[in-house]
């Protein structure tokens, strides 16, 4: 039986955004890679999304419409850029946590290795 092909951890370059900043003294270009969401279930009760982050990748700033549960698949540190400021969160594989609807943030992989978690949004 042939071996299963592994799913790539990262999407092609289309997953990256480039920002240009013009200043009087210089021009700077920064590329920010985006985390890759993969919706596994989406029905009237919930949405389950696997998020895969390359080192330094981010979700982009967003607001959660629903309360949600996060199930880390990897142990490591995420940088949360929230309206109140930036902070680090240490996550442990298999140790879930929940947050209420309305949370606003950008989530950034602060590790030098890929990071994965599953997010379960509760619609009801």
N, C-alpha and C positions, 0 to 999 in steps of 0.2 A: 504494500500500500504506500503510495507517495506521501511524503511528509507535507503537512499543512504549511502553506506560506504564512509567514508572520505578517501581521498588520503593521504598517509603518507607524512609528510613534509620532512623526511630524508630517504635516501636509507640505505640499510644494511651496515655493516662494510666494504664491498668491496669498498665503497666510500672513505675510509680513506687511506692515505699514511703514512708509517712509515719511519722515517729517523734515521740512526744510525751515531753518531759522536764519533769517537775514539780519545781520547786525552791521553797524557802521564799520567795524573793524574786520569782520570776517563772515563767511557763510559756513554754516554747519549743517550736516545731514546726519540724522539718527534713524536707524531702523529698529522698530520694536516688533518682535515676533508675537503673534497672538496664540493663546491657548486654543486647543482644538476641542470643541464640544461634539459629542456624539449622542444624540437623543435615542434612548433605548426603548422607552415607553412614554406615550403621551395620550392620556385619555381624560375623561371628565373628572376623575378623582386625583390624579397625580401626573407628574412628569419626572422621568428618571433620565439624567444626563451624566455621561462619563466625560470628565474634563482631563485632557492631557496637556501638560506644560513642558516645553523644553526649558533648559536653564534660562532664566530672565524673561520668559514669556509671560504675557498678562491676558486677563479676560477683557480688558477695556472697562472703563467706568460704566456701571450699571446700577439699577435699582431693582430690588426683588419685589415682585408683585405678590408673591405668596410666601408663607412661612416655609422653611425648608430644613432638611437634615443633610449633613455632609458626612460621608463615610470615606475617610482617607484610605487609599490603597497603598500609599507610600508613607514612610516616616520622614519628616523633614520640616522645613521652616518656610512659611509664606509671608510675604510683605503685604499688608492691607493698607491701601491708600484710601482713607475715609474722610468725610467732611471735617471731622475733628482733628485730623492729622494722620500721620503714618505710624504703624505699629507692626510688630512681628507676632505671628501666631505659630506655635510649635504644634504640629499635628503628628499623631501616632497611628500607624496602620491599624485599622480595625476599631479604633476608638471614635465613635460617632459623636456629633454634637448638633444642636439645633439653633436656629436663629429666627426671629420674627419677620413677618412681611415688612417691607419698607426699608430694609437695610440697603445702604448705598455704599459702594466701594469699587475699587479696582483691585484685583487679586493678582499678585506677581510671584512667580517662583523664585525664591531667594537662594535656592540650592544650586550647586554646580552639577546636578544630575536631574534627569527628568522626574516629574512629580505627577501623580494621578490621584483624583478623587472622584467619587460618585455623589451627585447632588440629587436629592429627592424633594421636589416641590409639591406641597400639599395644597391642592386646589379647593378642597371642601371645607 
